[in-house]
Amino acid sequence: MERRAQFYDPEGKLSYKADNCSPVKSAADKGELELTTLARDAYPGKRLGKTELTGIKSIGYWNIKKQQDWGLDWHTNEGIEICYLESGDLTFFLGEDKYDLSTNHLTITRPWIGHKLGNPNVALSKLHWVILDVGVRHPHQEWVWPNWVILNPADLEKLTLYFRQNEQPVWIATPELKDCFIRIGKVIKECGDKDYESKLRVLMNSLLIALLEHFQEGKILLNEELVASRRTVRLFLSSLEDHLHKPWTLPEMAAWCKLGTTRFTKYCVEISNCTPMEYINRIRLGKASGMLLSHPEISATEIAYQCGFSSPQYFTTVFKRHFKKTPQAYRMNNG
């Protein structure tokens, strides 16, 4: 089962919702852990310059030696996230799967994959990571690597293929990968105001080469379905139940998936046997019917708006067409 994607509407524009690691920042500010990172945008850490390591959202590590009262709840990232657990233990959730990570485990998550850390709190651990934005938010989009990545075109194409067409989330790190992460952390910790970018560029390229070699040696299976536009639509449809209150239109749904309305509708019908508006109304009716019975204190009008119907009248019309009775009658007969 895919973990539902998250999105929001700042200033009325659809966008992807990424984690800002606020519990980590709060704990670091209180001296509860060591946080050694370079970052940009909402991620905590020393600020990266505008032209430094373009594409890197966050790079560094945490070192936790005290019991913590927080975990990283379900979230997504604005790029591919590669984490290495140098020491300690962590519980990692991805979809309905739970992974008990221990020393030398490596995790890889794509921007559309929801995940969380902690059960419910994070444990004593030293965790390294890099979040690298390659210009995608959906499985079918083409990856655009930063210009400081110096792998030759053939190797970069292979690496991209492995990232896109295989989503194995947990690996055992090779000695080369371990060395890269530890050296990256050391450079960041010792950099101060010194020029660190050249060193980190070299280490990041070494990390990507080590990943490519690890993928090749692992003889992993590739699946073209993982990068199909159809999968992007499936992920979106699976997320709708949590966002029914939004006044979705067909163009808005298609735009979120970075598809035209015709292609979006085609995939929606193939997946659900419903047009997009039929599908969302079906989900809304399911939620509304449940609320009518489980929340007798909430009026049918309020339920209509909470479930995303544009008006109580439209809600009644659609509800009656589906259930053969009005919302009020449904509540009375089944309550």
SEFI-422640 format. One record per atom (N, C-alpha, C): residue in one letter; x, y, z. Coordinates in steps of 0.05 Angstrom, whole numbers, plus 5000, padded with zeros to 4 digits. Example, Ala and Ser with C-alpha at 12.3 -4.5 7.8 and 13.67 -1.06 7.14 Angstrom:
<rs>
A526448865156/A524649105156/A526449345156/S525749555142/S527349795143/S525850015157/
</rs>
This chain:
<rs>
M501749765000/M500050005000/M501850255000/E501150444983/E502650694982/E501850875006/R503750995018/R503151195039/R502151445025/R499951555035/R498751785021/R500552025020/A500552154997/A502152394994/A500852625009/Q502452825014/Q501453065028/Q501853315011/F499853495012/F500153744997/F498553955010/Y499054205002/Y497554425015/Y497354654995/D495954865003/D495355084984/D496255354995/P498855414997/P499655675005/P498955874983/E497556084990/E496756294971/E495156174948/G493655964954/G491955844933/G493355674913/K495955624916/K497355464896/K497955194907/L497354994891/L497854714900/L500854674901/S501754534921/S504554474924/S504954224940/Y507354134941/Y508053894956/Y508953964984/K508053815004/K508653885031/K511153725041/A513153855048/A515653725056/A516053765086/D517653585098/D518353605126/D520253835131/N520053975153/N521954185160/N523554115185/C523253865194/C524953755216/C524753935241/S522454055247/S522254235270/S522754095296/P522053835301/P522753715326/P525753685330/V527253635308/V530153615309/V531353885316/K530354095304/K531454365309/K530854445338/S528454385348/S527754455375/S529554305395/A529954045390/A531753895408/A534553995408/A535554075384/A538254185381/A538454445395/D536454615393/D536454875406/D536654855436/K535454635447/K535354585476/K537854435485/G539654365466/G542054225474/G541653925479/E539453815469/E538753535474/E540153345454/L541253455433/L542753295413/L544653475398/E546553345385/E548453495368/E547253485339/L546953715327/L545953735300/L548153885284/T549353735265/T551453845249/T550553835219/T549554055209/T548354045182/T548854305167/L548754285141/L548554515123/L545854485110/A544354705106/A541654685097/A540754945083/R538554915070/R537155155058/R534155115061/D532755335055/D529855345058/D529055285087/A527155115092/A526055075119/A527654875136/Y529654745124/Y531154545139/Y533054685159/P533454565183/P535254695202/P538154645196/G539854835205/G542754805201/G543955055192/K546655055189/K548055285178/K547155325150/R546655585143/R545555645116/R547555605093/L546655465073/L548155435048/L547855695032/G549955775019/G549756015002/G548055944977/K547156154964/K545356114941/K546555944919/T549155964914/T550355814893/T551955574903/E551955524929/E553455304940/E551855044938/L553054834927/L551854574927/L548854584919/T548354704897/T545554734888/T544154464888/G541654464896/G540154224897/G540154094925/I542254144940/I542354024967/I540454184985/K538554034997/K536654165016/K537754135045/S538953905051/S540053865077/S542153645075/I544353695090/I546553495090/I547953505117/G548453275129/G549753275155/G548853045172/Y548853085198/Y548052865216/Y546952965242/W545552785257/W544952835285/W546452625301/N547052695326/N548352515345/N546752535371/I545152325377/I543352325400/I544452145421/K545052255445/K546052095467/K544352125492/K541952255489/K540052275511/K537352175501/Q535752065518/Q533051975511/Q531452215501/Q530052185479/Q528452405467/Q525452355470/D523952565469/D521052545472/D519552615446/W520852575424/W519752635398/W520452435377/G518952425356/G519552275332/G518952445308/L519852365284/L519252505260/L516752365248/D514452505249/D511952395240/D511952365210/W509752265199/W509552215170/W510252475155/H512052445136/H512952685121/H514052595094/T514452785077/T515852735051/T518152935050/N519852905030/N522153095027/N522053214999/E523453434996/E523553574970/E525653464951/G526653234957/G528553104940/G528952824949/I530852684937/I531452414945/I532952434971/E532252264991/E533452275017/E535052015021/I537552035027/I539351805031/I540451835060/C539851635076/C540651645104/C542451405111/Y544351455128/Y546151245137/Y546251245168/L545651015180/L545750995209/L548450895218/E550051075229/E552851005237/E552850835262/S551050905281/S550950755306/S548150785319/G547450595336/G544850605350/G542750455334/D540250515342/D537950385329/D535750595324/L534150545303/L531950715296/L529750545284/T527250625289/T524950495276/T524050665253/F523850545230/F523350685205/F520750575193/F518750745188/F516250655176/F516050775148/L515150605130/L514650685102/L512150535093/G509950695088/G507350565083/G506550405106/E505750155101/E504949975123/E507249805133/D509649855123/D512049695130/D513649825152/K514549665170/K516249765193/K518949635190/Y521049795193/Y523849695192/Y525249775217/D526549575230/D528149635254/D531049665244/L531849915242/L534549975232/L536649945254/S538949845246/S541149835264/S543749925250/T545949915264/T548450025254/T549049925225/N549750105208/N550550055180/N548250025161/H545750085170/H543550085151/H543450345136/L542650325111/L542350545092/L539450555083/T538150785084/T535350815073/T535351015050/I533650955031/I533251135008/I530251175003/T529451435004/T526651494999/T526351704977/R524351674961/R523851864939/R521952084948/P521752304934/P520152534943/P517152474947/W516152264934/W513252204936/W512651984956/I514651894971/I514351674990/I514151795018/G511851755031/G511551835059/G512951645077/H514251745098/H515651575117/H515851715144/K516551565165/K516951695191/K519151545206/L520251675227/L522351565243/L521451575273/G521751355287/G521051355315/G518651175321/N518651055344/N516350875351/N515550895381/P514451125390/P513951365374/P516351555374/N518251515392/N520451705395/N522951585382/V524751755373/V527351665362/V529051565385/A530851375378/A532651265399/A535351385397/L537151305416/L539851395416/L541151305389/S542251495375/S543251425348/S544951655336/K546551575317/K548051765301/K547251715272/L545751905261/L544551875235/L545552085216/H546652005193/H547552185172/H545452185150/W545352415135/W543452425113/W544252635093/V543152605069/V543252815049/V540552815035/I539353055031/I536953085016/I537653244991/L537353124968/L538253234943/L535853274924/D535253524917/D533053584899/D533953544870/V532553364857/V533153314828/V530853404811/G529253594821/G527153724805/G524653564801/V524153354817/V521753194813/V520153184839/R517453164836/R515653114859/R513952874853/H513952764829/H512252544821/H513952334806/P513052084807/P514751864796/P515351894766/H513552014750/H513852014721/H515652244711/Q516352434728/Q517852664719/Q520852594715/E522052734696/E524852694690/E526652824711/W528752684718/W530652784738/W532652974726/V533253194740/V535253394732/V537253414754/W539653314749/W541753314769/W543153594769/P544253674793/P545753924794/P548253914777/N549254144768/N551554144750/N554154064763/W554254044790/W556653964803/W557053654803/V554953514795/V555153224792/V556753164767/I559053024770/I560952994748/I560952714736/L559152544744/L559052274732/L558652304702/N559952134687/N559552154658/N556652084651/P555752174627/P552852134620/P551851854623/A553551654615/A552651384616/A552251284645/D554151354662/D553851274690/D551551424704/L551251674698/L549051824710/L546351714701/E546151634675/E543651514665/E543051254680/K545151094685/K544750844699/K543850894728/L545151094741/L544451154769/L541551244770/T540851424752/T538051524752/T536051294748/L536751114730/L535050884725/L534650714750/Y536750664764/Y536550514789/Y534850654810/F535150914812/F533551074831/F530651074823/R530051094798/R527351124789/R525750864787/Q527150654779/Q525650404774/Q526050184795/N527050264818/N527150084841/N526750254866/E525050164884/E524450314908/E525050154933/Q526949974932/Q527749834956/Q528650044976/P527450055000/P527950275018/P530350235037/V531049985043/V533149935063/V535349765052/W537849845056/W540149705046/W542249675068/I544249505064/I546549495081/I548749665067/A549849855081/A551850035069/A554449895064/T555749955043/T558449855037/T560450025053/P562949925056/P564950085070/P565450355056/E565150365029/E565550615014/E563450815021/L560950725023/L558750905030/L559051005059/K559750825077/K560250905105/K562351125106/D564551075092/D566751265092/D565951545081/C564351545060/C563451795048/C561851955068/F559851825081/F558151965100/F559752075124/I561551915135/I563052005158/I564952235150/R566152225127/R567852445118/R566252695112/I563852665101/I562152905097/I561453035123/G560752865143/G560152975170/G562453125182/K564853015179/K567353135190/K567853405177/V567553415150/V567953675136/V566053885146/I563553815149/I561554005158/I562054095186/K562853915204/K563353985231/K565754165234/E567754125217/E570254285220/E570354525202/C568354565185/C568554775165/C568655055176/G567055115197/G566955385207/G566255575184/D567955785180/D567555965158/D569355905134/K570655675135/K572555595114/K571055515089/D572455505067/D571255425042/D571055115042/Y568655015043/Y568254725046/Y566954605020/E566154775002/E564454674980/E566054474962/S568454534956/S569954354938/S570254074950/K570854064976/K571053804989/K568453654988/L566253804993/L563653664994/L562753584966/R563553734945/R562853654918/R564253384912/V566853364919/V568353124914/V567052884929/L566452934955/L565252724971/L562452634962/M560852834953/M558252764943/M558352604917/N560252674900/N560652514875/N561652234882/S563352214902/S564351954911/S561951784922/L560151924936/L557851784948/L556051684925/L555551844905/L553851754883/L555151524867/I557751534864/I559151314850/I558951064867/A559251084893/A559050854911/A556250734910/L554250904908/L551450814906/L551050664880/L552150774858/L551850644832/L553150364833/E555550344844/E556850084846/E555249894864/H554149994886/H552549824904/H550049724889/F548749894874/F546449804859/F547149594839/Q549349634825/Q550149444804/Q550949174816/E552249184838/E553148924851/E550748784863/G548648934871/G546248814883/G544448674863/K544948724837/K543248604816/K540348644821/I539548894826/I536848954834/I534948934809/L532448874815/L530448854794/L529349134788/L529049204763/L527949454755/L525049424747/N523349624752/N520549614746/N519649874733/E519149864707/E518350104693/E515750224703/E514050064715/E511450164725/E511850374747/L514150374760/L514650554782/L514950844772/V515550884746/V515951154735/V513751234716/A511551084715/A509351144697/A507651364708/S506551524689/S504651734697/S502251624712/R501451384704/R499251244716/R499651214747/R502251154754/R502751124783/R502451394798/T503251614785/T502851874797/T499951914803/V498251844784/V495351884789/V494351694811/R495351454812/R494551264833/R495351374860/L497751484863/L498551604888/L496751834896/F496052004876/F494352224882/F491552134891/L490451944878/L487751844885/L487751724913/S489851584920/S490051464946/S490251674968/S491051914961/S491352124981/S488852294985/L486952264967/L484652454967/L483052434993/E482752205005/E481052175028/E481852375050/D484452435052/D485352625073/D485152915065/H484152965040/H484053245031/H481453305016/L479253175026/L476753215012/L475553495016/H476453635037/H475353895042/H476254105021/K478254035006/K479254224985/K477254234962/P476754464951/P474854494929/P476154404902/W476754154900/W478154054876/W476554094851/T477954174830/T476754174803/T478453984786/L477453904763/L478953724746/L481653844738/P481754104730/P484454214723/P486354224747/E485354274771/E487054284794/E488154004800/M486553794798/M487553524803/M489653444783/A489053514757/A490953444736/A493553604740/A493353854748/A495754024751/A497453924774/W496253824795/W497853724818/W499453484808/C498353324790/C499853094780/C501653164757/K501753424750/K503453514727/K502653374701/L499953344697/L498953224673/L496753394662/G496153364636/G493853484624/G491253354633/T489053494630/T486553384640/T485753124625/T486353114599/T485552874584/T487052624593/R489752654597/R491252424606/R490552354635/F490152554651/F489452504679/F486852354681/T484852444665/T482252304665/T482552024655/K484051984634/K484451714623/K485551524645/Y487651604659/Y488851434679/Y486951394702/C485451594710/C483551574732/C481451364725/V480351364701/V478351164693/V479550884692/E482050864682/E483350604682/E483750484710/I484350654729/I484950574756/I482450514772/S480450694770/S478150684787/S475450624774/N475450614747/N473050584732/N471150814736/C472151044744/C470651294749/C472051524736/T470551724728/T471851974721/T472852104746/P474652304745/P475752424769/P473552534788/M471552674777/M469552784794/M467752574805/E467252354790/E465652134801/E467252004824/Y469851974820/Y471451854841/Y471452014866/I471952274864/I472052434888/I469352454902/N467252454887/N464552454899/N463952194913/R464951974902/R464551714915/R466051714942/I468451814942/I469951824968/I468652014987/R467752244978/R466352434995/R463852315007/L462252174991/L459852045000/L460351835021/G462551685017/G463251485037/G463951615064/K465451835063/K466151965088/K463652095100/A461952225084/A459552355094/A457652155107/S457251935094/S455351735105/S456351635132/G458951595135/G460051515161/G459751725182/M460151985174/M459952205194/M457052235202/L455152195185/L452352225192/L451552035215/L452751805215/L452151605236/L453851635260/S456351705257/S458251705279/S458251975294/H457252185281/H457152455293/H454352575291/P452552475307/P449752575306/P449552875314/E451652965328/E451553245337/E452353445315/I453353345293/I454153515270/I451953515250/S451053755241/S448853775222/S449753665195/A447753595179/A448253495152/A449553715135/T448853965140/T450054185126/T452954215131/E453754195157/E456554215164/E458153975153/I456953745153/I458253505142/I458753545112/A456753655099/A457053715070/A459553875065/Y459854095080/Y462154275075/Y464754135084/Q464853985106/Q467253855115/Q468153645095/C466253525080/C466953325060/C467553445032/G467353705030/G468153835005/G465953884985/F463453844993/F461253904974/F460854204973/S460254304950/S460154594946/S457754724960/S455554574964/S453254674977/S451654444989/P449954505010/P448254295021/P446354185001/Q445354354983/Q443454254962/Q444754054944/Y447254114935/Y448653924918/Y449253664932/F449953694958/F450453454974/F447953274976/T445653394981/T443253244983/T442553104956/T442953254934/T442353134908/T444052894902/V446752924907/V448552704901/V448152474920/F447652544945/F447252334966/F444752164959/K442552304952/K440052164946/K440351994921/R441852084902/R442251934877/R443751674884/H445551684903/H447251454909/H445951264929/F444751374950/F443651214972/F440651174970/K439351314951/K436451294947/K434851414971/K436151584986/K434851725008/K436451975015/T435152165028/T436552415036/T438452355059/P440352535064/P442152495087/P440652475113/Q438552635116/Q437052625141/Q435652355145/A434452255123/A433151995124/A435151775129/Y437451795117/Y439551595121/Y440451585150/R440751825162/R441551835190/R439351725208/M436851785202/M434651695219/M434251395217/N434551285193/N433950995189/N436250815197/N438650935199/N441050765205/N442350835231/G441451045244/G442651125268/G442050955292/
</rs>
